[in-house]
Amino acid sequence: MSQPSLEKFGLNRPESGDDVVVPFALETLDSRGRVVRLGDALDTIISRHRYPEPVARLLGEAITLAALIGTSLKFEGRFILQSRTDGLVSLLVVDFDTPDGLRAYARYDTDKLAEAVDAGRASPAELLGKGVLALTVDQGAHMDRYQGIVALEGSDSLEDVAHTYFMQSEQIPTRVRLAVGEMTERGRPGSSWRAGGVLLQHLPEHGGAMADLPGDGDFENDETADPEFTEDDHWTEARAILDTLSDAELVDPEISPERILFRLYHESGARVFDPQLLVERCTCSAERVEQMINDFTPQEREDMAVDGEIEVVCEFCSTRYAFNPNQF
């Protein structure tokens, strides 16, 4: 049975598909947030490197988290999520290039990972291990970088890490949900990786200002709003409702971000804004790599050459660049 149209609930545009972020506001609950849905962009990143299933899931969560945070930036720049740990996945890097570009890669120990999988010790916390997660906002060459560091203690999921980050850096009550799955879809051969995520924040100090944002869907239902709720009660309700959302719903291609929000918050009211597209895009180029090599001394470039050629492979997109050391 087909699902009913959301037009009668105030959505005056088609529902979003994959590779989008959809901002929203819960005005009666003093909260706002974003829903991210990733399809082809995520599958391209993961499939390019043929990551094992546990690594693919962890990297997918990291990409989803970076998209949730990075799409909040209101300037040209980058948001970088990077982990360095003693875990089975020693390095995660996700680079969000505003306003829409995503690229990412992971490093892991193949043999130790296989042993851990066989022994049933490949949870996200065990993959991450102990170390640090750095979240960096780079506003360009003429602006200072902002960086938040979260310690990883060997028992953290990326959702837990996100909650710690927001409490330390912004001191705003925040709830994050992340889900990644490998699915078979009708009309597509084989399986593909998908992900979904929600970031919800309590912002009572904004009051009515949230209503001034340019919205395009409005699941308003003021009759259900309880004027006796305190601000803390508003957050408790908004968070409790979000916690009913399942991983299956987050990654289901048949359930749009708008429909997720309506399922969750149609009674209290959810205002939905225009979707923002996301793409898989690497920023490497022959010119950039050449400039990097040019920064080395002639002797260092000579030492880098193999069979008379300097080869550089981009860790993000696996593109191969080759140079003659004598051309510099």
Summary of the structure (lengths in Angstrom):
residues: 328
radius of gyration: 21.8
end to end distance: 64.8
largest distance: 76.1
contacts: 1033
relative contact order: 0.19
helix: 36%
strand: 31%
